[in-house]
Amino acid sequence: MPKLKTNKAAAKRFKKTGTGKLVRNKAYKSHILTKKSTKRKRNLRKDIVTDATNAKVMKKILPCKAVCNESFSKCLCR
Protein backbone atom coordinates (compact mmCIF):
# COMPACT_ATOMS: atom_id res chain seq x y z
CA MET A 1 0.00 0.00 0.00
CA PRO A 2 1.42 3.44 -0.91
CA LYS A 3 2.17 6.15 1.64
CA LEU A 4 -0.68 8.50 2.50
CA LYS A 5 0.15 12.03 1.45
CA THR A 6 -0.89 15.00 3.54
CA ASN A 7 -2.84 17.72 1.79
CA LYS A 8 -0.51 20.71 2.34
CA ALA A 9 -3.23 23.37 1.96
CA ALA A 10 -5.31 21.74 4.70
CA ALA A 11 -2.24 21.18 6.92
CA LYS A 12 -1.63 24.95 6.97
CA ARG A 13 -5.24 25.75 7.88
CA PHE A 14 -5.98 23.22 10.61
CA LYS A 15 -4.35 22.53 13.97
CA LYS A 16 -4.92 19.57 16.24
CA THR A 17 -5.83 20.03 19.91
CA GLY A 18 -4.57 17.86 22.73
CA THR A 19 -7.83 15.91 22.73
CA GLY A 20 -7.57 15.19 18.99
CA LYS A 21 -10.10 17.71 17.66
CA LEU A 22 -9.29 19.89 14.66
CA VAL A 23 -9.33 23.67 15.10
CA ARG A 24 -9.65 26.24 12.32
CA ASN A 25 -9.83 30.01 11.91
CA LYS A 26 -13.06 31.76 11.04
CA ALA A 27 -13.65 33.22 7.57
CA TYR A 28 -14.51 36.80 6.49
CA LYS A 29 -11.62 38.50 8.31
CA SER A 30 -9.31 39.38 5.42
CA HIS A 31 -10.76 42.49 3.75
CA ILE A 32 -13.72 44.92 3.66
CA LEU A 33 -13.40 45.38 7.42
CA THR A 34 -14.67 48.98 7.60
CA LYS A 35 -18.34 48.02 7.45
CA LYS A 36 -17.95 45.22 10.03
CA SER A 37 -18.46 46.14 13.66
CA THR A 38 -15.65 45.93 16.22
CA LYS A 39 -17.51 43.17 18.06
CA ARG A 40 -17.89 41.14 14.88
CA LYS A 41 -14.20 41.51 13.99
CA ARG A 42 -13.18 40.55 17.53
CA ASN A 43 -15.30 37.39 17.35
CA LEU A 44 -13.80 36.50 13.95
CA ARG A 45 -10.33 36.42 15.58
CA LYS A 46 -11.20 33.37 17.67
CA ASP A 47 -10.49 29.80 16.62
CA ILE A 48 -13.36 27.34 16.32
CA VAL A 49 -13.51 23.56 16.55
CA THR A 50 -14.24 21.94 13.20
CA ASP A 51 -17.71 20.46 12.89
CA ALA A 52 -17.96 16.67 13.28
CA THR A 53 -19.27 16.26 9.72
CA ASN A 54 -16.16 17.96 8.30
CA ALA A 55 -13.71 16.45 10.81
CA LYS A 56 -14.14 12.95 9.36
CA VAL A 57 -13.13 14.16 5.89
CA MET A 58 -10.29 16.31 7.28
CA LYS A 59 -8.75 13.33 9.07
CA LYS A 60 -8.52 11.51 5.72
CA ILE A 61 -6.85 14.53 4.11
CA LEU A 62 -4.53 14.97 7.11
CA PRO A 63 -3.33 11.44 7.93
CA CYS A 64 -0.29 12.73 9.81
CA LYS A 65 -2.34 14.96 12.14
CA ALA A 66 -4.85 12.17 12.70
CA VAL A 67 -2.11 9.78 13.88
CA CYS A 68 0.27 11.84 16.00
CA ASN A 69 0.17 15.00 18.12
CA GLU A 70 3.39 16.54 16.78
CA SER A 71 3.39 19.43 14.34
CA PHE A 72 3.89 18.34 10.73
CA SER A 73 7.54 19.44 10.64
CA LYS A 74 8.41 17.41 13.77
CA CYS A 75 6.29 14.38 12.90
CA LEU A 76 7.97 10.98 12.99
CA CYS A 77 5.16 8.95 11.38
CA ARG A 78 6.13 10.02 7.83
Rosetta constraint file for C-alpha pairs under 8 A:
AtomPair CA 4 CA 63 HARMONIC 6.72 0.50
AtomPair CA 5 CA 61 HARMONIC 7.89 0.50
AtomPair CA 5 CA 62 HARMONIC 7.91 0.50
AtomPair CA 5 CA 63 HARMONIC 7.37 0.50
AtomPair CA 6 CA 11 HARMONIC 7.17 0.50
AtomPair CA 6 CA 61 HARMONIC 6.01 0.50
AtomPair CA 6 CA 62 HARMONIC 5.10 0.50
AtomPair CA 6 CA 63 HARMONIC 6.15 0.50
AtomPair CA 6 CA 64 HARMONIC 6.70 0.50
AtomPair CA 7 CA 11 HARMONIC 6.21 0.50
AtomPair CA 7 CA 61 HARMONIC 5.63 0.50
AtomPair CA 7 CA 62 HARMONIC 6.22 0.50
AtomPair CA 8 CA 12 HARMONIC 6.37 0.50
AtomPair CA 9 CA 13 HARMONIC 6.69 0.50
AtomPair CA 10 CA 14 HARMONIC 6.13 0.50
AtomPair CA 10 CA 58 HARMONIC 7.81 0.50
AtomPair CA 10 CA 61 HARMONIC 7.40 0.50
AtomPair CA 10 CA 62 HARMONIC 7.23 0.50
AtomPair CA 11 CA 15 HARMONIC 7.49 0.50
AtomPair CA 11 CA 62 HARMONIC 6.62 0.50
AtomPair CA 11 CA 72 HARMONIC 7.76 0.50
AtomPair CA 13 CA 24 HARMONIC 6.28 0.50
AtomPair CA 13 CA 25 HARMONIC 7.44 0.50
AtomPair CA 14 CA 22 HARMONIC 6.20 0.50
AtomPair CA 14 CA 23 HARMONIC 5.62 0.50
AtomPair CA 14 CA 24 HARMONIC 5.05 0.50
AtomPair CA 14 CA 25 HARMONIC 7.91 0.50
AtomPair CA 15 CA 22 HARMONIC 5.64 0.50
AtomPair CA 15 CA 23 HARMONIC 5.23 0.50
AtomPair CA 15 CA 24 HARMONIC 6.68 0.50
AtomPair CA 16 CA 20 HARMONIC 5.80 0.50
AtomPair CA 16 CA 21 HARMONIC 5.68 0.50
AtomPair CA 16 CA 22 HARMONIC 4.66 0.50
AtomPair CA 16 CA 23 HARMONIC 6.14 0.50
AtomPair CA 16 CA 65 HARMONIC 6.68 0.50
AtomPair CA 16 CA 69 HARMONIC 7.09 0.50
AtomPair CA 17 CA 21 HARMONIC 5.35 0.50
AtomPair CA 17 CA 22 HARMONIC 6.29 0.50
AtomPair CA 17 CA 23 HARMONIC 6.98 0.50
AtomPair CA 18 CA 69 HARMONIC 7.20 0.50
AtomPair CA 20 CA 66 HARMONIC 7.49 0.50
AtomPair CA 20 CA 69 HARMONIC 7.79 0.50
AtomPair CA 21 CA 49 HARMONIC 6.86 0.50
AtomPair CA 21 CA 50 HARMONIC 7.42 0.50
AtomPair CA 21 CA 55 HARMONIC 7.85 0.50
AtomPair CA 22 CA 49 HARMONIC 5.90 0.50
AtomPair CA 22 CA 50 HARMONIC 5.55 0.50
AtomPair CA 22 CA 55 HARMONIC 6.80 0.50
AtomPair CA 23 CA 47 HARMONIC 6.42 0.50
AtomPair CA 23 CA 48 HARMONIC 5.58 0.50
AtomPair CA 23 CA 49 HARMONIC 4.42 0.50
AtomPair CA 23 CA 50 HARMONIC 5.54 0.50
AtomPair CA 24 CA 47 HARMONIC 5.64 0.50
AtomPair CA 24 CA 48 HARMONIC 5.56 0.50
AtomPair CA 24 CA 49 HARMONIC 6.32 0.50
AtomPair CA 24 CA 50 HARMONIC 6.35 0.50
AtomPair CA 25 CA 44 HARMONIC 7.88 0.50
AtomPair CA 25 CA 45 HARMONIC 7.40 0.50
AtomPair CA 25 CA 46 HARMONIC 6.80 0.50
AtomPair CA 25 CA 47 HARMONIC 4.76 0.50
AtomPair CA 25 CA 48 HARMONIC 6.25 0.50
AtomPair CA 26 CA 44 HARMONIC 5.61 0.50
AtomPair CA 26 CA 45 HARMONIC 7.05 0.50
AtomPair CA 26 CA 46 HARMONIC 7.06 0.50
AtomPair CA 26 CA 47 HARMONIC 6.45 0.50
AtomPair CA 26 CA 48 HARMONIC 6.89 0.50
AtomPair CA 27 CA 44 HARMONIC 7.18 0.50
AtomPair CA 28 CA 44 HARMONIC 7.51 0.50
AtomPair CA 29 CA 33 HARMONIC 7.17 0.50
AtomPair CA 29 CA 41 HARMONIC 6.92 0.50
AtomPair CA 29 CA 44 HARMONIC 6.37 0.50
AtomPair CA 29 CA 45 HARMONIC 7.67 0.50
AtomPair CA 32 CA 36 HARMONIC 7.65 0.50
AtomPair CA 33 CA 41 HARMONIC 7.67 0.50
AtomPair CA 36 CA 40 HARMONIC 6.34 0.50
AtomPair CA 36 CA 41 HARMONIC 6.60 0.50
AtomPair CA 37 CA 41 HARMONIC 6.30 0.50
AtomPair CA 38 CA 42 HARMONIC 6.06 0.50
AtomPair CA 39 CA 43 HARMONIC 6.23 0.50
AtomPair CA 40 CA 44 HARMONIC 6.25 0.50
AtomPair CA 41 CA 45 HARMONIC 6.59 0.50
AtomPair CA 42 CA 46 HARMONIC 7.45 0.50
AtomPair CA 50 CA 54 HARMONIC 6.60 0.50
AtomPair CA 50 CA 55 HARMONIC 6.02 0.50
AtomPair CA 51 CA 55 HARMONIC 6.04 0.50
AtomPair CA 52 CA 56 HARMONIC 6.61 0.50
AtomPair CA 53 CA 57 HARMONIC 7.54 0.50
AtomPair CA 54 CA 58 HARMONIC 6.18 0.50
AtomPair CA 55 CA 59 HARMONIC 6.11 0.50
AtomPair CA 56 CA 60 HARMONIC 6.85 0.50
AtomPair CA 57 CA 61 HARMONIC 6.54 0.50
AtomPair CA 58 CA 62 HARMONIC 5.92 0.50
AtomPair CA 59 CA 63 HARMONIC 5.85 0.50
AtomPair CA 59 CA 65 HARMONIC 7.29 0.50
AtomPair CA 59 CA 66 HARMONIC 5.45 0.50
AtomPair CA 60 CA 66 HARMONIC 7.91 0.50
AtomPair CA 62 CA 66 HARMONIC 6.26 0.50
AtomPair CA 63 CA 67 HARMONIC 6.30 0.50
AtomPair CA 64 CA 68 HARMONIC 6.28 0.50
AtomPair CA 64 CA 72 HARMONIC 7.06 0.50
AtomPair CA 64 CA 75 HARMONIC 7.45 0.50
AtomPair CA 64 CA 77 HARMONIC 6.82 0.50
AtomPair CA 64 CA 78 HARMONIC 7.25 0.50
AtomPair CA 65 CA 69 HARMONIC 6.49 0.50
AtomPair CA 65 CA 70 HARMONIC 7.53 0.50
AtomPair CA 65 CA 71 HARMONIC 7.59 0.50
AtomPair CA 65 CA 72 HARMONIC 7.23 0.50
AtomPair CA 67 CA 77 HARMONIC 7.74 0.50
AtomPair CA 68 CA 75 HARMONIC 7.22 0.50
AtomPair CA 68 CA 77 HARMONIC 7.32 0.50
AtomPair CA 70 CA 74 HARMONIC 5.92 0.50
AtomPair CA 70 CA 75 HARMONIC 5.30 0.50
AtomPair CA 71 CA 75 HARMONIC 5.99 0.50
